[in-house]
Amino acid sequence: MLNALPENSSLLPWVMLLIASLGIFIWRILGLVLSKKIDKDSLLAKWINAVAFAMTTGLMIRIIIFPTGALAETQLLDRLIPFLVGVLTFLFFSQKPIVGLLIGVLAFSSTVIYNQHF
């Protein structure tokens, strides 16, 4: 299918996006269909949940400790403190991930703006 498009075609990115989306949505739909048959309190479900949390935590720590791109230009404390502020906001105030995320992003943005101007 991709060979049918010329290399400089402006459609190539859209075709690639469509293929990637199909690959993602197939698994999501399959998960939705099979989720009714899986006991959420089973040992397997708890293990999968633990692995998912561990992978997410590992990714977040990697982004904070070993950043790439524009984030690598910031200091470690400028990344670590806003992250902790967001986590603590989540834990102690709302128990809603979006609130912790927004406060963490606001803290990080404030830190970057402060460092640029003062």
PAKOLMAR-91130 format. One record per residue (C-alpha): residue number from 1; residue in one letter; chain; x, y, z. Coordinates in pm, 1 decimal. Each point is the difference from the previous one (the first is absolute). Layout:
BEGIN
miro pamar torke c1 c2 c3
NUM a A X Y Z
...
END
This chain:
BEGIN
miro pamar torke c1 c2 c3
1 m A 0.0 0.0 0.0
2 l A 278.3 242.7 90.8
3 n A 187.7 -88.2 -319.3
4 a A -296.4 131.5 -199.8
5 l A 60.8 352.2 134.6
6 p A 282.7 212.9 -138.3
7 e A 272.4 72.6 256.0
8 n A -68.1 373.2 1.9
9 s A -378.3 -44.4 26.6
10 s A -172.3 222.8 253.1
11 l A -233.0 -292.3 74.6
12 l A 277.1 -218.5 144.4
13 p A -19.5 143.5 355.7
14 w A -378.6 -44.1 0.0
15 v A 27.6 -359.7 -119.1
16 m A 259.2 -72.1 269.8
17 l A -226.9 161.4 261.9
18 l A -293.8 -211.6 -117.0
19 i A 203.7 -320.7 18.8
20 a A 130.0 85.2 347.0
21 s A -351.0 90.9 118.1
22 l A -140.7 -328.1 -123.7
23 g A 271.2 -187.0 186.9
24 i A -89.4 180.9 320.8
25 f A -376.9 -13.0 -32.7
26 i A -9.8 -370.9 -81.2
27 w A 153.9 -75.0 341.0
28 r A -227.4 249.0 175.8
29 i A -313.0 -151.5 -153.3
30 l A 123.9 -349.7 81.6
31 g A 61.1 110.4 359.4
32 l A -346.8 148.1 21.0
33 v A -161.6 -319.7 -129.2
34 l A 204.6 -230.6 223.7
35 s A -17.5 217.3 312.7
36 k A -346.1 -130.6 86.6
37 k A 139.3 -353.0 19.9
38 i A 294.6 84.8 226.5
39 d A -39.1 6.2 377.5
40 k A 157.4 328.1 113.1
41 d A 81.1 -146.2 342.2
42 s A 186.8 -301.2 -138.3
43 l A 369.1 -49.5 64.6
44 l A 78.3 47.7 -371.5
45 a A -188.6 330.9 -17.0
46 k A 176.3 125.6 314.0
47 w A 336.5 -100.9 -146.9
48 i A -72.4 179.1 -328.5
49 n A -106.9 309.7 194.4
50 a A 320.0 -9.6 206.8
51 v A 213.9 -35.5 -313.6
52 a A -181.5 291.9 -166.2
53 f A 58.0 221.5 305.1
54 a A 365.3 -105.3 17.1
55 m A 53.8 80.5 -368.5
56 t A -169.0 339.5 36.9
57 t A 205.3 80.4 309.8
58 g A 320.7 -110.7 -168.9
59 l A -75.4 214.0 -303.6
60 m A -72.1 305.7 215.2
61 i A 323.1 -45.5 196.7
62 r A 194.7 -44.3 -324.8
63 i A -149.7 320.9 -141.8
64 i A 86.9 191.9 317.0
65 i A 350.1 -140.3 58.2
66 f A 115.2 -57.7 -360.2
67 p A -198.1 244.8 -218.2
68 t A 51.6 50.7 -370.0
69 g A -69.7 292.5 -229.1
70 a A -100.5 336.0 143.4
71 l A -63.4 -150.2 342.3
72 a A 369.4 -91.8 23.0
73 e A 82.6 371.3 7.1
74 t A -168.5 40.8 339.9
75 q A 160.6 -72.4 336.0
76 l A -83.9 -319.0 190.0
77 l A -159.2 190.1 289.5
78 d A -208.6 201.4 -246.1
79 r A -151.7 -330.1 -114.3
80 l A -5.0 -188.4 330.3
81 i A -165.4 260.9 223.3
82 p A -302.4 64.0 -228.2
83 f A -43.2 -375.5 -40.4
84 l A -8.7 -44.6 376.9
85 v A -237.2 296.1 34.7
86 g A -237.5 -165.8 -247.7
87 v A 20.2 -337.8 174.0
88 l A -56.0 152.2 343.5
89 t A -292.8 204.1 -130.5
90 f A -153.8 -319.0 -132.3
91 l A 59.5 -195.3 320.4
92 f A -105.8 256.3 258.3
93 f A -269.6 208.4 -164.7
94 s A -206.7 -133.6 -284.3
95 q A 83.2 -362.6 -81.2
96 k A -76.6 102.6 -360.0
97 p A 290.4 -49.8 -243.3
98 i A -91.5 302.0 -212.7
99 v A 34.2 238.5 296.7
100 g A 344.7 -136.0 91.6
101 l A 104.8 16.0 -364.8
102 l A -118.2 359.2 -45.1
103 i A 166.7 118.2 321.6
104 g A 323.1 -179.6 -96.3
105 v A -1.7 155.5 -348.3
106 l A -75.7 341.4 149.5
107 a A 287.0 -40.9 249.3
108 f A 239.9 -106.9 -274.8
109 s A -107.7 282.9 -230.5
110 s A 40.3 251.5 281.2
111 t A 346.9 -132.7 76.9
112 v A 111.1 24.8 -363.4
113 i A -144.5 351.3 -42.0
114 y A 159.9 112.8 327.7
115 n A 341.4 -136.0 -104.7
116 q A -20.6 168.7 -339.7
117 h A -87.5 343.5 133.8
118 f A 172.9 23.7 338.4
END
